[in-house]
Structure formats: C-alpha cells, structure tokens
Amino acid sequence: MTPAPLQTVAVTGAAGFVGGHLVRHLLGSAEAPKRIVALDLRAVKTSSGAAFVRCDLTDAHQVREAIADIVPDVVLHLAGVMHCDDLEACMAINVGACRNLLAAAAAMPRPPLVLVVGSAAQYGITSGEHEVVDESRPLLGRTPYGVSKTRQEEMAIRLTRETSVPVVCVRPFNLMGPGQPSRLVPAAFLHQVAGVLDGKAREVCVGNTATRRDFLDVRDAVAAMWALVRAGEKTHGGIFNIASGEAVLIQEMLEACIALAGREIPVRCDRARLKSHDVPTIVGDAARLRAATGWRPSISWRRSLADMWADIRKNRRR
C-alpha cells in the first residue's frame, strides 16, 4: 500500500550541499509533501517553493519554538559541522543540535519522524586490503567529525527507545555532484583544473591517488533518504549505509577530471596532502537499504563528474 502524502517536512542544514539537493528532490518528487520548510542559519532561497525559517539548532529554546510552529510530520536532519579539528566544537554542534531537535520532537503531541544523517567517517580507519563495510562493522572513527557523528547516532538511537520519537539513522559514504565543496575530492581536482584553464595555476596538486573509495552522487543519496522516510515503520530505529558499492580508483577519477579539460595538465604530488595511513580500498555495503526500500543508485560517477564540471564552468563564467 502506498503511504499517504506527508503534509509538512522540515529540512535542517538546507543551505548546505546535501541539504540543498534534498530540498530540490522533495520539490520534484511525485510524493512531494504539501509543505517544505528549510531550517538553517544561512538564508535559503524560497523562490523554489520551500519556506525558510532561520534557526540556531544549538539553541534549545529556538529549536523548540521552531518545531512547535512548523508542526512537521518528518524532520530530515542534515545540519552540522564537518571540517573542524576541535572535538569539543564538533560535539557541541553535531551532538548538541541533534539533542535539541529530538527533545523538541518529543515535546510534540504527535512526534515527527526524525532522519539523522551521520557519515561513513564513523567507521574510521579499517584494516585490510579491500574493505566492504556494512552496518555491523565496529565504529572506529577517530577524527572529531567521525567521533561526534557516532555520538550523535548513539544518542538518537537511545532516545528513540526512551521516547515516542521515531528515528532513522543513515551513514552516507563519499558524496559528489554539482555544488560539492571545493575542498573535497573530486571537486578539489575539478576546481584546480579550471584554475589552470583560466590561467590562475600551472598544475594540479594531489595527495595519494592509489586508493579506491566509494563515491555516490548526492542526488542518488537524497533519493535514498526520502525512500527510507517513505518506507514506513519498518525503517524506524534502523541504521542504513548509503553507498554505491563500487570502488573507484582516485587516480582514475583524477585522469577523468583532466580529460574534461580537453588538454594535458601537469600533476604534482603534494606531501602535505598525504595521510599517515590510507586504507587501499573501502566500499560501502548498502544491502540493508536496498532490502528496505528497493533503492539503487542511478547516476554513474562519470556522469556526476561531468555534471560537476559543467556547473563549475558555468559559475566561473558569471
């Protein structure tokens, strides 16, 4: 039986890379909710059809007021901090904001479903030559981001057992696609390539390109998140990897980025970009997600890369 259309869906972190794509996916979905509310500290364009509410999620009072006013059926929680070396700051934002959101949801007469977005960084550095990682793998994340996302998830699962708030937790692997921040691979490669074409650089600087990683287009990832919401109660309390299941050699991705430029470009290994230990191959197992929703990725990494390149060149011409 097809689930009934949802009335109101709130998206936190809607001004970010993934949040923006999620809002656009919801607006274009055949199962679109009647009302979409974007929550963020940064302004979100409302011309697309989503309402915007400015909210500091680390302020418990603000969050409780916002959720009480919006009365959402579902909250898709993507807000957080990623590139931060300060564990205390990561915990305050990633864990504190989620705690405030879940407390506000629990205070509602009819608590909304809360989808909590974690990260494959929770798995940390695994051992072995070729790692296929499913949700049962021990969480060994050591970075402030990975540790804080693990604590966020643990809190969410504990609270859903102690309260009436239904929760779904996801662990996306490496996301790519139009709008990806320029500090992340492959956007870092593409922006450097564009800089060479524009005469602002002479080469592309890279770290270790001999590793293989699981890359997934962000548009497929947000479709997976929405599929988990639409799957109903069978996903509540669950933890799901969101991954392509394909290992892509970073060197191959680098070469594809340069090929998009249509000319040869020098490449230099920058020792400052090398990590003390890189696992040769890590791939996410998304079997649990497929079983629950039937979801499968539809956008290849090469198509995703081409779309990113077109977006970067268009924005540089402005």
N, C-alpha and C positions, 0 to 999 in steps of 0.2 A: 504494500500500500504506500502511495506517495505521501510524504509528510505534508502537513498543511503549511501554506506560506507563512513565513515569520513576519511579525508586524514591525519590530524595531531591532536593529543590530547596531551595536556600538563598536568602533574600532579604535583602540588606543595606539599611539605612535603612527597615526595616519599620515603624517607629513614625511615619514621616512621612506626608504627604498622599498621595503616589503609592504609596509602599510599602504603606501600609495597604490601599489599594484593590487592589493587586496580590495581596496575601495572600488577601483575600476572593475575588478572582476565581479564584485557584488552588483554593481550598477548594470553590468551587461549580462548578468545571469538570467536564464529562463526562470529560475527560482528566486529571483531577487526579492529581498524583504521590501516591505512598503516604505520603510524609513531607514535611512542610514545616517548615523551620527559619528563624525570624526572627532576624536579627542586627541589633543596634542597641545604642547606649549607653543609650538610654531604654527603659524597660520596655514590653513588648508583651503585650497580653492573650493568654493561652494557652487561655482557655476556648473559643475558636472552633475549636481543633483544630490550631493550629500550635505547635511547640515554640519556646522563646525561649532564645537564647544571648547574653549580654552580651559585647560585643567592641568594643574600640577599634581601628578599622581603620588608624589611623595608627601603631599598634604592630605592627611586623612579626612579632615573636615571638607575640603574641596571635593574630594572623590565621593564622599557620601552624599553630598548635595547634588553633584552632577548625576550620579546614578539614580537618585530618587527623582530627579526632574525628568530624566530621559526614559525611565522605566523600560529598559531593554529586555528583549527575550534572550538575546545572546550578546556576550561581550567577547570580542576577539582581541586578546591582549598581546600586542607586539611591542609596546613601548619599553625602552630600556637603554642601557649604555653598553657599548661593545668594546670600543678601543680605549681601554682605561687600565693603567697598571696599578691602580690603587684599589686594593681589595675592599677596604672599608667603604670607599665611594661606590664600588660595584654592588656591594651588599645593600647599601642604603637605597640605591636606586632600583636595582633589579629585584631584590627580595622585598624591600620596604614598599615599593609601589604595588607589587602583586598582593602583598598582605592587605594593604589598604583597599584594593579593588575587591578582593574576596570578602573582606569584612563588610564592605558596602553592599555587596551582592547578598550576603547572608541576612542583612537587615531588611531586605525587601520582602513584602508579603508573599510574592512568588519569585524566588531567586532565579536569576538568569543562568543559563549555561555559560561557563567561562572557559574559553580555549586559551591555554597558556603556552606561549611559544618559547621553547628552550633552544638548544643548539647541540650539534654534534661535538662541539668543544667539550661537552660534559664527559665524553669518553676519554679525552686526554690522549697521551702517547701510548699506544698499544704496542705489543711486541709481535714479531713475526714478519715474514717477507710479504705476505699477502693477507690482509685482514678483511674479512667480511663481517661487519659489525651489526648484530641485531640488538633488540632492546634489553636482552638479558645480560649483555656484557657489563662487567663492573665499571662503575664511573670513576675514572682516574684523572679527571681534569685537574690541572694544576695552575692554570692561568687564573687571574682574578675573575675574568669573564666566565670561564668554564666552571669554576667553583661556585660563583654566585648563581649561575643558571641551575646547577644541581640543587643548591639550597632552595631556590625558588620552586623547583619542581617538587622537592620533598615536602615543602610547606603546603603546596597546593593539594597534593595527594592526601596529606594528613587532614587538612581542613575539610576536604570533601567527605571524608569518613566521619568527621566530628559534627558537621553541619549538614544542612539540606541543599548546599550549593553543588550542582553537578559540574564536574571539571573534566576536560580532556587536555592532555599534555602532548606536545609534539617536539621532535628533535630534528630540525632540518639540517641537511648536510650543506655543502658549498653552493650557495645560490649565485646565479649570474643572470644577466638580462639587462635591457635598457634601463639606464639610471643607476647602475651599480656604482657605489662609491669608488673613486679613482685609486684608493689605497689598496684595494683588493684585486687579486688575480681573478679573471683576466682583464678587468678594466684598467689595471695598472699598466699592462702591456699596451693596450689599445691607446691609452692617453699618451704614452711615450711615443708610440708610432706616429700618432697625429702631430705631436710636437716636432718630430723630425720632418714630416711633410711640410709643416708650417715654418720651417727654418729656425725653430727655437731650440733644437737639440741635434746632436750628431749621431747618437746611438741609443740603444735600449739597454738599460741596466736590469739584471735579473739576479735571483738567488739560485737555489737548487732547482733545476728543471728536470731532474732524473726521476722524480717521484710521480706517482699516479694518485689522483684524487677523484672523488665522486662529485661531479658538477650537475646541477639541476637548474633549469630555467625557472626564474622566480614566478612566472605566470603559471607554470605547472604546480609549483609549491603552494600558491594561494588557492588554486583549484582543489588541491588535496585537503587543505584546511577547511574549506567550505564543504567538501564532501563528507568530512568527519562530523561536521555540525549537522548536516542533513541526514546522516545515517541513523540518528535517533539514539535511544538509550543504550544500545549495545556498545557504544563507544565511550560512555560515561565512566570516568575513573581509569581510563586506559592511557597508555603511553605509546606513541607511534613515531617511528622514524619516517622522515620524508626524504627520499633519496631516489636517484636514478637506477642504482645498482650497476652502474657502468664505471670502470676505471679509465680515466683519461690521463695520458702522459702529459705533464706540464710542458715538456719540450715540443710536443706535437701541437699543443694549444698556442705556444709562442710562435711557432712557424706559421700557423694559420692566421694569427694576428698580423704578422709581417706580410703574408700573402695578400691580405686585404688592401695593403698599401699599394700593391702593384709594382714594387721595386725592391731591390735589396737594401737592407738596413743592417749596419753593424750591431752586434750584440756583445755586451761585456758583463762578465760575472762580477757582481759587487759583493765582496766578502761580508760587508755589513748586513747584507740581506740573508745570509746563511744562518740556519738554525743549528743549535748544538746537536740536535738529533731529529732526523726526519724519518718516519716510518716509510718504507718504499711505496707501499700501496695500502690505502684504506677505502673501503667501499661500504655503503650503507645497504642493509637488508630491509626492504620495505614490504615484506610479505604480509606482515600483520595489517598494514594499511590497505593493501590490495584485498585481503580477505574481508575486511570490514566494509569497504566502500566500492571495490571494483576499480579504483583509480589506477591509471597508468600514465606515465609521462608521455607527452605528445610532441614536444619540441626538442630537437636534437641540439647538442651543444654547438655544432657548427652553425645551425640556423640562429641560435641565440647569439652567437658571436657576431654574425652578420648584422643582426638587428641592433646590437650594441654599437657596432661601427657606424652604421647609418645614423643612429641617434647622436653619437659624438660628433660626427662631421657636420650634421645639421646644426647642432648647438654652437659649434665653433664658427660657423658662417654668420651667425646672428650678430 
